[in-house]
Amino acid sequence: MTPARSRPSLIVVCVVVAVVVAAIAWVWSGRTGNVKISDLRVTDAYVPRPASPDVAAAYFTVANSGDVPAVLTGVHTDVSATSMMHRTTGTSMTMLDSVTVPAHGVFVFAPGRYHVMIESPSRTLEPGDHVRLTLSFAKVGQVTVTAPVVPVGYRPPARHR
């Protein structure tokens, strides 16, 4: 008799396991909330005229209207093969592999905080020129914006400070 009683129990256990596995797969697939390119807005991009021809910086704001954070994994430009995200703390710079834009939040790349360092630009960057920035987001894709080259000393409106 014991084997007969264990069969219904075994079926119940299998059903419970199947439901748990399906729930984990559903959550892992991102169906509980994923960020889309349409949830991301890149605004106020600019590149100050470099003081040196060897390096430039790019600044911008990323807004995320999605329900989950978006992870920015890199920024590429049309003027250099090498660009890196950095955080400035006091007088030191730290290279970053990624930054996270919070759900329903913003992340600001601004002087004295975060920037994209553009190494060895392929051309002289003068006010009035433009640099194409392609931002790569993990699991989402890319957003491309055009950043004007602005005069040295340019500061964005106060809302970005």
C-alpha positions in Angstrom: 0.0 0.0 0.0 2.8 2.4 0.6 3.7 2.6 -3.0 0.1 3.5 -4.0 0.1 6.3 -1.4 3.4 7.7 -2.6 2.3 8.0 -6.3 -0.1 10.9 -5.7 2.5 12.5 -3.5 5.1 12.0 -6.2 2.8 13.6 -8.7 2.2 16.6 -6.4 5.9 17.0 -5.9 6.5 16.9 -9.7 3.8 19.5 -10.3 5.2 21.8 -7.6 8.8 21.5 -9.0 7.5 22.2 -12.5 5.7 25.3 -11.4 8.8 26.6 -9.5 11.0 25.9 -12.5 8.6 27.7 -14.8 8.4 30.7 -12.4 12.2 30.9 -12.2 12.5 30.8 -16.0 9.9 33.5 -16.3 11.6 35.8 -13.9 15.1 35.1 -15.4 13.8 35.9 -18.9 13.0 39.4 -17.8 9.3 39.2 -18.2 8.7 40.7 -14.8 10.1 44.0 -16.0 12.7 44.7 -18.6 14.2 47.9 -19.9 13.8 48.8 -23.6 15.7 51.3 -25.7 12.4 53.3 -25.8 12.7 53.6 -22.0 16.1 55.4 -22.3 16.7 59.0 -23.3 20.1 60.5 -23.8 20.1 64.3 -23.6 22.4 67.3 -23.2 25.4 65.6 -24.8 28.4 67.7 -25.5 32.2 67.6 -25.9 34.2 70.6 -24.7 36.9 71.7 -27.1 39.9 69.7 -25.9 42.8 71.6 -24.3 45.1 68.9 -25.7 44.8 67.2 -29.1 45.5 63.9 -27.4 42.4 63.6 -25.3 38.8 64.9 -25.1 35.8 64.3 -22.8 32.2 63.8 -23.4 29.3 64.5 -21.1 25.6 63.7 -21.2 22.5 62.6 -19.2 20.8 59.3 -19.4 17.2 59.1 -18.2 15.5 55.7 -17.7 11.7 55.6 -17.6 11.7 51.8 -17.3 10.8 49.7 -14.3 14.3 48.2 -13.9 17.8 49.6 -13.9 19.7 49.9 -17.2 23.4 49.1 -17.3 25.6 51.2 -19.5 28.6 49.1 -20.5 30.4 51.4 -22.9 30.5 54.4 -25.1 32.1 54.5 -28.5 32.7 57.5 -30.7 33.2 58.2 -34.4 36.4 60.1 -33.7 38.4 57.5 -31.7 39.0 53.8 -31.4 39.4 54.2 -27.6 36.9 55.7 -25.2 36.4 54.9 -21.6 34.0 55.8 -18.8 35.6 57.4 -15.8 34.6 58.6 -12.3 36.4 61.6 -10.9 36.9 61.8 -7.2 38.9 64.8 -6.1 42.1 64.7 -8.2 41.9 61.0 -9.1 40.1 59.2 -12.0 38.8 55.7 -11.9 38.0 53.8 -15.0 34.6 52.1 -14.9 33.4 49.0 -16.7 29.8 50.0 -16.4 27.4 52.4 -14.7 23.8 51.7 -13.7 21.0 54.1 -14.6 18.4 53.5 -11.9 14.8 52.6 -12.8 12.8 55.8 -13.2 16.0 57.7 -12.6 18.8 59.5 -14.3 22.6 59.2 -14.5 24.5 62.4 -15.3 28.0 62.5 -16.8 29.2 66.0 -15.8 32.5 67.7 -15.2 34.0 66.8 -11.8 32.0 63.6 -11.6 31.6 61.2 -14.5 32.9 61.5 -18.1 33.8 59.6 -21.2 37.4 60.0 -22.0 38.0 60.0 -25.8 41.7 59.1 -26.5 43.6 60.3 -29.5 40.8 61.8 -31.5 41.3 61.2 -35.3 40.7 64.9 -36.0 40.9 68.2 -34.3 37.8 69.0 -32.4 36.7 72.6 -32.7 33.5 74.4 -31.5 30.8 73.8 -34.1 32.0 70.2 -34.9 30.0 67.2 -33.8 31.0 63.8 -32.3 28.7 60.8 -32.6 28.4 58.9 -29.3 27.1 55.3 -29.3 26.1 54.1 -25.8 25.9 50.4 -25.3 23.5 49.0 -22.7 23.6 45.4 -21.5 20.6 43.3 -22.5 19.1 46.3 -24.3 21.2 47.5 -27.2 22.6 50.8 -28.3 21.6 54.5 -28.4 23.4 56.9 -30.7 23.4 60.7 -30.2 25.3 63.6 -31.7 27.2 65.8 -29.3 28.3 69.3 -30.3 31.8 70.4 -29.6 31.5 73.5 -27.4 34.0 76.2 -26.3 36.3 75.6 -23.4 34.6 76.6 -20.2 31.1 75.7 -21.4 28.8 74.7 -18.5 25.4 73.2 -19.1 22.3 74.7 -17.5 22.1 74.5 -13.7 19.8 71.5 -13.7 22.8 69.3 -14.5 25.0 70.2 -11.6 
